[in-house]
């Protein structure tokens, strides 16, 4: 028998409220990619990850202390599963993304990360035995071609081995993001979205402790105000707010119903990156980006004949 899920009152939204919070999530996620670039000016990719999730843990700690009724009780039997959830969705995902953004543009990173829905479909087919339609299979191929184009020819410069590794690291992050989503589906039957997000963030942050070194103190002591702003925004808005909204939305509607909002992220992120860093937008970048977005559309397109 399925356990009853705790659902706080603030989960009930009007249509306008739901639309508003989803737009908010899209904006803070889109801004995360150029802000990571800003953070990497003063911090290594490891220390940036550690500082971001220090802010996340502090924020969630305050919420749990002062708004305890918002959170479902952590069950001992679920700890190993949530630990794996945190390791994949926090430790590996963010280390890979931050490493990648050292060598590729924020716009390229977001377009590679945007393939997460593609991998969700693949994992659901393999592990959940869900059927994949020919249209979805075609969409997967189209999107992956786009990722290859962006990774290899996305910038007007000689191909460097570091940039290739960086693109692969971000692709691994996309895989981990998909795994995080698939693994969390069953747990959402016992936890509300806010709770599952908080517990996964705590366990994922524990995995970062062995990476703490003396360089963290020296780098943080020399951080500029803009870097502090980037880290605080990444921690509170892009992580706590963005992730919590996404999982609360998944409790209310199907993933296919809210995935359309994700299409706006590459556009916003690329524009902001162009303004902040003058990231070049080449014909190959646009061509690869079009392939990724088309592939995502095909994968998420509903086939009325099948349904």
MARROMAR-671754 format. One line per field, with one value per residue (C-alpha): residue number from 1; x, y, z. Coordinates in steps of 0.001 Angstrom, whole numbers. Example, Ala and Ser with C-alpha at 12.3 -4.5 7.8 and 13.67 -1.06 7.14 Angstrom:
2
num = 1|2
east = 12300|13670
north = -4500|-1060
up = 7800|7140
END
This chain:
307
num = 1|2|3|4|5|6|7|8|9|10|11|12|13|14|15|16|17|18|19|20|21|22|23|24|25|26|27|28|29|30|31|32|33|34|35|36|37|38|39|40|41|42|43|44|45|46|47|48|49|50|51|52|53|54|55|56|57|58|59|60|61|62|63|64|65|66|67|68|69|70|71|72|73|74|75|76|77|78|79|80|81|82|83|84|85|86|87|88|89|90|91|92|93|94|95|96|97|98|99|100|101|102|103|104|105|106|107|108|109|110|111|112|113|114|115|116|117|118|119|120|121|122|123|124|125|126|127|128|129|130|131|132|133|134|135|136|137|138|139|140|141|142|143|144|145|146|147|148|149|150|151|152|153|154|155|156|157|158|159|160|161|162|163|164|165|166|167|168|169|170|171|172|173|174|175|176|177|178|179|180|181|182|183|184|185|186|187|188|189|190|191|192|193|194|195|196|197|198|199|200|201|202|203|204|205|206|207|208|209|210|211|212|213|214|215|216|217|218|219|220|221|222|223|224|225|226|227|228|229|230|231|232|233|234|235|236|237|238|239|240|241|242|243|244|245|246|247|248|249|250|251|252|253|254|255|256|257|258|259|260|261|262|263|264|265|266|267|268|269|270|271|272|273|274|275|276|277|278|279|280|281|282|283|284|285|286|287|288|289|290|291|292|293|294|295|296|297|298|299|300|301|302|303|304|305|306|307
east = 0|1390|2258|363|2339|2608|1579|1937|-857|1338|1471|-1959|-1581|-3941|-3090|-1565|481|1778|2793|4526|6607|7640|8837|10742|12431|13374|14912|17006|18233|19121|21050|22992|25199|26670|26923|29009|31368|31582|32279|35079|37005|37917|37277|38343|35528|35744|35642|32812|30773|31583|30649|27422|26224|27367|24828|22259|22727|22516|19310|17630|18716|16929|13824|13739|14193|11575|9180|9357|5786|6753|8987|8172|9948|13082|12659|15696|15077|15343|18697|20837|18629|18584|22352|22775|20317|22436|25717|24506|22432|24759|28318|28860|26426|27758|31443|31132|29233|31614|34656|33153|32391|36089|36654|33341|30861|27857|25635|27267|26989|23268|22550|24370|22588|19320|19637|18653|15082|16629|18509|15443|13613|16531|16816|13053|13151|15992|15134|11391|10590|8767|8291|10169|8441|10246|9631|11356|14255|14683|14538|17292|19571|18882|19639|22862|24030|23426|25546|28398|28226|28299|31096|33445|32636|30693|33451|35712|38967|41212|39832|41573|41654|40592|37449|36607|36996|34940|32072|32224|32170|29014|27507|28195|26407|23417|23428|23540|20704|18567|19516|18601|15136|14460|15727|13635|10327|9522|10660|8148|5460|6742|8163|6956|9133|10637|11659|13229|15183|16473|17521|19237|21117|22302|23569|25151|26923|28367|30118|31907|33549|36596|37328|37746|41336|43365|42843|39195|40130|42713|40373|37349|39394|40187|36720|35285|31764|30449|31623|29825|26695|27067|27495|24595|22323|23407|22794|19512|17771|19203|19419|17042|14279|14750|15030|12203|9849|10667|9872|6752|5630|6272|3905|1137|1621|3349|6939|5839|3430|6119|9088|8015|9188|12767|12956|13365|16501|19063|17695|17867|21249|22835|21605|22868|26246|26585|25895|28217|31085|30636|30395|30422|27334|28655|26655|27673|26493|23101|22961|23808|21424|18604|19283|19201|15935|14336|15403|13936|10684|10429|11163|8492|5943|2839|1802|-1994|-2303|-318|-2021
north = 0|3390|5703|8955|11963|15072|18084|21583|24077|26359|23643|24667|27250|29027|28716|32200|31499|28236|29964|32723|30393|28291|31420|32350|28923|29205|32657|31733|28562|30465|33051|30290|29519|33012|33455|30279|31965|34947|32706|30916|34182|34012|30360|26977|24806|22684|25629|27246|24063|23924|27572|27270|24332|25879|28612|25955|24034|27209|28248|24857|24646|27918|26727|23433|25212|27910|26142|22542|21752|22308|19213|15504|13369|11635|7860|5795|3209|5922|7349|5203|6127|9833|9722|8372|11020|13747|12309|12261|15452|17581|16266|14879|17167|20459|19527|18456|21586|23948|22203|22407|26114|26819|26028|26366|29236|29423|29227|25998|24506|25210|23709|20518|20455|20987|17400|16114|15331|13218|11076|10893|9214|6829|5895|5495|3089|1054|1071|1741|-321|2587|2323|4695|5796|6242|9997|10131|8021|10446|13400|11877|11502|15059|16558|14582|15764|19300|18682|17385|20437|22829|20926|20777|23768|26066|28687|30455|29003|26018|22877|22298|19057|20928|22179|18675|17298|20214|19441|15779|16786|18843|15929|13696|16320|16049|12276|12754|15259|12687|9994|12395|12872|9185|8122|10731|9752|6917|8878|11621|9165|9496|13025|16366|18122|20620|17880|15633|18581|19560|16045|15370|18669|17853|14384|15650|18393|15809|14232|17542|17601|15483|18088|20948|22248|25251|26833|27428|29910|31721|32047|33097|35770|37402|37145|40268|41524|40380|36846|36900|38021|35185|32533|33777|33959|30481|29025|30656|31277|28911|25965|26246|28121|26641|22995|23269|24820|22101|19233|20909|21350|17654|16820|18838|18100|15579|16194|16467|19270|21429|20548|23206|25856|24575|25640|29272|28598|28399|31609|33617|32191|32838|36446|37141|35495|37611|40786|39903|38116|38941|35192|34778|33355|31615|30064|26614|27518|28579|25512|23134|24924|24569|20819|20497|22430|20567|17252|18229|19232|15918|13893|15722|15911|13903|11349|11414|8161|6271|7919
up = 0|-1000|1872|2067|955|3111|1056|2521|1853|-234|-2913|-4161|-6922|-9273|-12963|-12990|-9849|-11294|-14527|-12534|-10363|-13368|-15169|-11992|-11955|-15628|-15119|-12048|-13784|-16943|-14919|-13130|-16134|-16650|-12863|-12643|-15116|-12762|-9766|-11607|-11859|-8163|-7251|-8562|-9878|-6690|-4286|-6232|-5786|-2064|-1463|-3441|-1376|1872|1111|166|3431|5533|3763|4112|7765|8518|6670|8577|11917|11370|8950|10138|9075|5448|5495|5416|8010|6760|6880|7818|5078|2403|3491|1106|-1860|-1051|-530|-4085|-5254|-3665|-4918|-8523|-8510|-6373|-6209|-9715|-11545|-10210|-10190|-13823|-14821|-13012|-14475|-17947|-17746|-17231|-20908|-22765|-22880|-20579|-23656|-24815|-21328|-21045|-24457|-23454|-20081|-21973|-23220|-19770|-20952|-23723|-21217|-18988|-21867|-22445|-18747|-18438|-21372|-19865|-16161|-16061|-19171|-20774|-24539|-26818|-30016|-33355|-33055|-29662|-30959|-33866|-31471|-29327|-32343|-33533|-30094|-29679|-33100|-31864|-28768|-30934|-33199|-30217|-28462|-31446|-33660|-31325|-30964|-33433|-32215|-32667|-31057|-27729|-25796|-22631|-24332|-25531|-21998|-20691|-23049|-22021|-18341|-18899|-20824|-17802|-15697|-18023|-17524|-13754|-13951|-15751|-13242|-10428|-11908|-12582|-9145|-7366|-8961|-6568|-3527|-4339|-3271|324|395|-830|-3389|-953|1486|-1128|-2520|936|1965|-1377|-1086|2442|1498|-1711|231|2654|-344|-945|2511|1460|-1230|1260|1249|2385|-1029|-90|2646|540|-2450|-378|1447|-1908|-3418|-5037|-4165|-7567|-6781|-3439|-5243|-7763|-5048|-2929|-5973|-7121|-3670|-2676|-5993|-8631|-6233|-3268|-5080|-8554|-7497|-4979|-7534|-10059|-7696|-6361|-9971|-10644|-7799|-9447|-13146|-15408|-16480|-20121|-19163|-17558|-19810|-22308|-19835|-20154|-23796|-22706|-20630|-23512|-25023|-21778|-20762|-24156|-24239|-20696|-21469|-24595|-22584|-19660|-21390|-25086|-25733|-29478|-31109|-34232|-37041|-35773|-32266|-33640|-35886|-33031|-30681|-33198|-33383|-29579|-29232|-32159|-30631|-27257|-28932|-30797|-27659|-25663|-28493|-27711|-30275|-30229|-32148|-29522|-26595
END
